[in-house]
Amino acid sequence: VCLKGVGPGRARLICRYRDALGGFVTTEQLKEVYSIDSAVYQQLIPQIKVDASIIRKLSVNTDTLRHPYISRKAACMLVSYRNQHGSFHTVSDLLKSKAIDSVALHRLAPYLTFE
């Protein structure tokens, strides 16, 4: 699919970021892609739609928790906390580890599963 204002280089950046995230939950996340400024974003909005039902999820209780919204240090802290205290059951359980704040957790929540 060709998007007006998106050449091969920018398309590659968008795809890489989408894959790292596990998919886009909102169109606003395009602004997080390097080289997508407000003008480009406004040009893209009418051309795109997001399907949040096809998000690749991270299993909080089994994965290494590598994700763009979690720093490497925070991921290590979460895994250590999980190993010491047992499985996480809810999103708010992650706050107990002190590895991630509520703002970051809100952004990350759509990508998590607790199975």
N, CA, C and O of each residue as an XYZ file, in Angstrom:
460
protein
N       0.854     -1.180      0.000
C       0.000      0.000      0.000
C       0.895      1.236      0.000
O       1.821      1.331      0.806
N       0.631      2.157     -0.876
C       1.404      3.399     -0.965
C       0.669      4.512     -0.236
O      -0.539      4.686     -0.389
N       1.408      5.244      0.542
C       0.855      6.394      1.251
C       1.504      7.652      0.716
O       2.724      7.711      0.564
N       0.705      8.645      0.433
C       1.222      9.925     -0.033
C       2.090     10.531      1.070
O       1.650     10.644      2.214
N       3.309     10.915      0.733
C       4.222     11.505      1.711
C       5.137     10.499      2.375
O       5.940     10.857      3.237
N       5.017      9.224      1.973
C       5.849      8.185      2.574
C       6.632      7.478      1.475
O       6.076      6.745      0.657
N       7.933      7.721      1.484
C       8.813      7.031      0.543
C       9.317      5.743      1.157
O       8.906      5.377      2.259
N      10.209      5.044      0.454
C      10.701      3.755      0.951
C      11.430      3.842      2.290
O      11.284      2.957      3.133
N      12.215      4.907      2.493
C      12.945      5.045      3.761
C      12.016      5.249      4.939
O      12.159      4.594      5.972
N      11.076      6.146      4.788
C      10.118      6.411      5.867
C       9.228      5.188      6.096
O       8.895      4.872      7.238
N       8.847      4.510      5.035
C       8.028      3.297      5.163
C       8.770      2.246      5.983
O       8.177      1.561      6.816
N      10.074      2.128      5.736
C      10.894      1.165      6.488
C      10.903      1.521      7.977
O      10.778      0.644      8.832
N      11.053      2.821      8.279
C      11.050      3.259      9.684
C       9.712      2.975     10.355
O       9.666      2.518     11.497
N       8.628      3.247      9.640
C       7.292      2.987     10.191
C       7.111      1.504     10.460
O       6.628      1.122     11.526
N       7.492      0.664      9.508
C       7.331     -0.792      9.666
C       8.188     -1.331     10.802
O       7.742     -2.182     11.572
N       9.430     -0.831     10.906
C      10.309     -1.282     11.995
C       9.722     -0.937     13.359
O       9.726     -1.755     14.279
N       9.221      0.286     13.470
C       8.664      0.715     14.747
C       7.375     -0.051     15.059
O       7.160     -0.474     16.195
N       6.531     -0.225     14.057
C       5.293     -0.997     14.240
C       5.625     -2.406     14.725
O       4.988     -2.914     15.648
N       6.617     -3.031     14.105
C       6.995     -4.386     14.497
C       7.579     -4.428     15.906
O       7.310     -5.362     16.661
N       8.372     -3.429     16.260
C       8.942     -3.374     17.614
C       7.844     -3.211     18.666
O       7.906     -3.813     19.738
N       6.840     -2.392     18.350
C       5.725     -2.188     19.278
C       4.854     -3.429     19.414
O       4.361     -3.744     20.497
N       4.674     -4.123     18.304
C       3.711     -5.220     18.264
C       2.446     -4.783     17.541
O       1.418     -5.457     17.601
N       2.532     -3.652     16.861
C       1.390     -3.087     16.143
C       1.037     -1.724     16.718
O       1.439     -1.377     17.828
N       0.290     -0.972     15.955
C      -0.152      0.343     16.421
C      -1.526      0.217     17.067
O      -2.431     -0.399     16.504
N      -1.675      0.799     18.238
C      -2.949      0.841     18.952
C      -3.719      2.091     18.558
O      -4.944      2.062     18.437
N      -2.998      3.189     18.360
C      -3.616      4.458     17.948
C      -2.806      5.066     16.802
O      -1.622      4.772     16.637
N      -3.459      5.908     16.026
C      -2.746      6.597     14.953
C      -1.707      7.563     15.526
O      -0.706      7.854     14.871
N      -1.935      8.052     16.723
C      -1.013      8.991     17.377
C       0.394      8.409     17.505
O       1.369      9.159     17.541
N       0.511      7.086     17.573
C       1.821      6.459     17.725
C       2.716      6.695     16.513
O       3.934      6.542     16.612
N       2.148      7.057     15.391
C       2.970      7.383     14.223
C       3.895      8.563     14.521
O       4.984      8.657     13.957
N       3.465      9.457     15.402
C       4.286     10.612     15.768
C       5.560     10.193     16.490
O       6.507     10.975     16.581
N       5.590      8.970     17.004
C       6.761      8.465     17.710
C       7.828      7.954     16.745
O       8.960      7.691     17.152
N       7.476      7.814     15.479
C       8.408      7.328     14.467
C       9.321      8.474     14.054
O       8.858      9.571     13.742
N      10.621      8.206     14.055
C      11.587      9.206     13.616
C      11.209      9.675     12.213
O      10.910      8.850     11.350
N      11.216     10.947     11.980
C      10.920     11.618     10.706
C       9.438     11.887     10.474
O       9.079     12.460      9.446
N       8.567     11.488     11.402
C       7.146     11.810     11.262
C       6.864     13.020     12.164
O       6.675     12.884     13.373
N       6.842     14.187     11.551
C       6.519     15.392     12.308
C       5.020     15.669     12.179
O       4.301     14.901     11.539
N       4.549     16.755     12.780
C       3.114     17.059     12.763
C       2.566     17.217     11.353
O       1.458     16.766     11.064
N       3.330     17.852     10.473
C       2.857     18.069      9.105
C       2.677     16.741      8.370
O       1.660     16.526      7.711
N       3.646     15.871      8.483
C       3.548     14.552      7.834
C       2.408     13.757      8.460
O       1.638     13.103      7.757
N       2.305     13.818      9.776
C       1.236     13.100     10.479
C      -0.132     13.564      9.979
O      -0.998     12.737      9.692
N      -0.333     14.872      9.873
C      -1.621     15.399      9.399
C      -1.928     14.933      7.974
O      -3.086     14.703      7.624
N      -0.898     14.797      7.170
C      -1.068     14.325      5.798
C      -1.448     12.838      5.769
O      -2.184     12.397      4.886
N      -0.947     12.080      6.730
C      -1.191     10.634      6.760
C      -2.543     10.257      7.352
O      -3.133      9.253      6.952
N      -3.038     11.046      8.296
C      -4.267     10.715      9.025
C      -5.415     10.254      8.126
O      -6.022      9.223      8.417
N      -5.736     10.966      7.056
C      -6.878     10.517      6.242
C      -6.602      9.216      5.474
O      -7.526      8.593      4.950
N      -5.343      8.815      5.411
C      -4.970      7.650      4.612
C      -4.852      6.360      5.419
O      -4.708      5.279      4.848
N      -4.914      6.471      6.739
C      -4.632      5.284      7.561
C      -5.752      4.987      8.542
O      -6.556      5.851      8.891
N      -5.773      3.736      8.972
C      -6.616      3.339     10.101
C      -5.871      2.256     10.857
O      -5.038      1.544     10.297
N      -6.181      2.147     12.118
C      -5.489      1.225     13.007
C      -6.457      0.127     13.422
O      -7.622      0.390     13.722
N      -5.967     -1.096     13.436
C      -6.763     -2.225     13.919
C      -6.090     -2.774     15.177
O      -5.189     -3.610     15.099
N      -6.535     -2.299     16.319
C      -5.926     -2.691     17.596
C      -6.203     -4.143     17.957
O      -5.634     -4.653     18.922
N      -7.058     -4.814     17.211
C      -7.361     -6.215     17.518
C      -6.248     -7.160     17.074
O      -6.255     -8.336     17.440
N      -5.293     -6.662     16.290
C      -4.223     -7.544     15.811
C      -2.876     -7.222     16.471
O      -1.820     -7.478     15.893
N      -2.919     -6.677     17.650
C      -1.710     -6.338     18.409
C      -1.027     -7.621     18.886
O      -1.681     -8.547     19.365
N       0.297     -7.657     18.746
C       1.086     -8.766     19.301
C       1.330     -8.450     20.775
O       1.882     -7.402     21.113
N       0.925     -9.343     21.622
C       0.982     -9.091     23.066
C       2.217     -9.733     23.700
O       2.743    -10.736     23.217
N       2.655     -9.122     24.789
C       3.739     -9.657     25.613
C       3.123    -10.384     26.799
O       2.219     -9.863     27.453
N       3.605    -11.564     27.069
C       3.157    -12.265     28.266
C       4.000    -11.768     29.437
O       5.193    -12.057     29.528
N       3.367    -11.029     30.314
C       4.067    -10.420     31.447
C       4.754    -11.465     32.317
O       5.783    -11.186     32.934
N       4.196    -12.650     32.366
C       4.716    -13.680     33.274
C       5.686    -14.659     32.635
O       6.211    -15.533     33.326
N       5.941    -14.540     31.337
C       6.889    -15.462     30.704
C       7.895    -14.777     29.781
O       8.990    -15.303     29.588
N       7.563    -13.631     29.211
C       8.456    -12.953     28.268
C       9.542    -12.155     28.980
O       9.476    -11.915     30.186
N      10.546    -11.750     28.198
C      11.640    -10.930     28.738
C      11.241     -9.470     28.875
O      11.980     -8.680     29.464
N      10.082     -9.099     28.341
C       9.508     -7.753     28.444
C      10.312     -6.696     27.703
O      10.378     -5.544     28.133
N      10.919     -7.082     26.596
C      11.608     -6.119     25.732
C      10.560     -5.437     24.861
O       9.866     -6.096     24.087
N      10.447     -4.132     24.986
C       9.443     -3.361     24.261
C       9.910     -1.905     24.233
O      10.569     -1.459     25.172
N       9.583     -1.153     23.169
C      10.011      0.252     23.114
C       9.523      1.109     24.282
O      10.139      2.130     24.591
N       8.448      0.720     24.924
C       7.921      1.510     26.037
C       8.513      1.106     27.390
O       8.152      1.681     28.416
N       9.411      0.129     27.400
C      10.051     -0.312     28.639
C      11.562     -0.210     28.445
O      12.104     -0.784     27.500
N      12.231      0.500     29.314
C      13.690      0.578     29.227
C      14.267     -0.804     29.539
O      13.614     -1.640     30.164
N      15.476     -1.018     29.101
C      16.153     -2.298     29.370
C      16.256     -2.535     30.878
O      16.038     -3.646     31.361
N      16.590     -1.474     31.610
C      16.718     -1.579     33.070
C      15.373     -1.938     33.703
O      15.312     -2.799     34.580
N      14.297     -1.283     33.264
C      12.968     -1.563     33.810
C      12.538     -2.990     33.504
O      11.937     -3.653     34.349
N      12.843     -3.467     32.302
C      12.493     -4.850     31.931
C      13.207     -5.836     32.852
O      12.606     -6.805     33.316
N      14.474     -5.589     33.112
C      15.234     -6.462     34.025
C      14.659     -6.423     35.435
O      14.557     -7.451     36.105
N      14.281     -5.213     35.881
C      13.686     -5.079     37.213
C      12.355     -5.825     37.305
O      12.078     -6.483     38.307
N      11.535     -5.721     36.261
C      10.240     -6.418     36.254
C      10.419     -7.929     36.282
O       9.714     -8.626     37.012
N      11.352     -8.434     35.498
C      11.603     -9.877     35.478
C      12.140    -10.340     36.838
O      11.737    -11.390     37.340
N      13.042     -9.562     37.427
C      13.564     -9.913     38.760
C      12.459     -9.917     39.804
O      12.378    -10.824     40.632
N      11.611     -8.901     39.759
C      10.493     -8.818     40.701
C       9.572    -10.031     40.522
O       9.133    -10.639     41.498
N       9.288    -10.370     39.267
C       8.435    -11.524     38.971
C       9.066    -12.810     39.513
O       8.370    -13.660     40.068
N      10.372    -12.947     39.352
C      11.062    -14.149     39.844
C      11.037    -14.240     41.365
O      10.949    -15.336     41.919
N      11.114    -13.099     42.042
C      11.134    -13.085     43.507
C       9.743    -13.192     44.129
O       9.576    -13.821     45.174
N       8.734    -12.570     43.481
C       7.409    -12.452     44.097
C       6.316    -13.264     43.412
O       5.186    -13.311     43.899
N       6.633    -13.895     42.305
C       5.620    -14.675     41.597
C       4.964    -13.882     40.478
O       5.326    -12.737     40.207
N       4.021    -14.498     39.856
C       3.354    -13.943     38.677
C       2.615    -12.646     38.967
O       2.128    -12.404     40.072
N       2.553    -11.825     37.927
C       1.721    -10.623     37.951
C       0.319    -11.045     37.515
O       0.170    -11.924     36.667
N      -0.695    -10.428     38.087
C      -2.072    -10.786     37.733
C      -2.844     -9.656     37.063
O      -3.778     -9.902     36.300
N      -2.451     -8.420     37.351
C      -3.135     -7.266     36.760
C      -2.095     -6.215     36.363
O      -0.936     -6.285     36.770
N      -2.522     -5.264     35.579
C      -1.637     -4.167     35.171
C      -1.124     -3.423     36.400
O       0.052     -3.066     36.461
N      -1.986     -3.190     37.365
C      -1.558     -2.445     38.559
C      -0.515     -3.207     39.375
O       0.241     -2.586     40.122
N      -0.454     -4.524     39.256
C       0.594     -5.300     39.939
C       1.990     -4.858     39.491
O       2.940     -4.918     40.271
N       2.112     -4.420     38.249
C       3.422     -4.007     37.727
C       3.952     -2.769     38.452
O       5.164     -2.575     38.551
N       3.047     -1.938     38.954
C       3.469     -0.736     39.684
C       4.170     -1.085     40.989
O       5.001     -0.313     41.466
N       3.853     -2.221     41.566
C       4.464     -2.637     42.833
C       5.971     -2.817     42.705
O       6.704     -2.680     43.684
N       6.428     -3.125     41.501
C       7.853     -3.352     41.289
C       8.655     -2.067     41.323
O       9.874     -2.104     41.491
N       7.994     -0.937     41.167
C       8.637      0.388     41.103
C       9.536      0.536     39.864
O      10.315      1.484     39.777
N       9.430     -0.391     38.917
C      10.255     -0.353     37.709
C       9.649      0.521     36.625
O      10.349      0.973     35.719
N       8.356      0.756     36.717
C       7.649      1.480     35.671
C       6.608      2.380     36.318
O       5.964      1.997     37.295
N       6.449      3.579     35.768
C       5.475      4.504     36.359
C       4.118      4.355     35.671
O       3.993      3.652     34.668
N       3.125      5.012     36.210
C       1.758      4.842     35.715
C       1.573      5.379     34.290
O       0.762      4.845     33.533
N       2.309      6.418     33.922
C       2.201      6.968     32.562
C       2.721      5.951     31.544
O       2.055      5.660     30.551
N       3.901      5.423     31.798
C       4.481      4.413     30.904
C       3.608      3.161     30.880
O       3.424      2.543     29.831
N       3.082      2.800     32.024
C       2.241      1.610     32.102
C       0.952      1.777     31.303
O       0.475      0.826     30.684
N       0.396      2.963     31.316
C      -0.812      3.249     30.539
C      -0.548      3.061     29.036
O      -1.385      2.507     28.324
N       0.608      3.520     28.562
C       0.982      3.349     27.156
C       1.215      1.881     26.821
O       0.898      1.427     25.721
N       1.763      1.156     27.762
C       2.151     -0.240     27.548
C       0.993     -1.227     27.691
O       1.007     -2.286     27.062
N       0.010     -0.900     28.494
C      -1.068     -1.823     28.851
C      -1.717     -2.571     27.677
O      -1.971     -3.769     27.809
N      -1.997     -1.926     26.541
C      -2.627     -2.666     25.447
C      -1.789     -3.809     24.894
O      -2.305     -4.681     24.196
N      -0.492     -3.803     25.206
C       0.408     -4.817     24.673
C       0.652     -5.969     25.649
O       1.439     -6.870     25.360
N      -0.011     -5.943     26.787
C       0.263     -6.940     27.827
C      -0.825     -7.980     27.960
O      -2.010     -7.700     27.777
N      -0.399     -9.182     28.282
C      -1.319    -10.249     28.652
C      -0.753    -10.909     29.918
O       0.461    -10.950     30.117
N      -1.632    -11.412     30.749
C      -1.220    -11.967     32.034
C      -1.431    -13.468     32.116
O      -1.533    -14.015     33.214
N      -1.499    -14.126     31.004
C      -1.736    -15.580     30.952
C      -0.528    -16.346     31.417
O      -0.549    -17.576     31.439
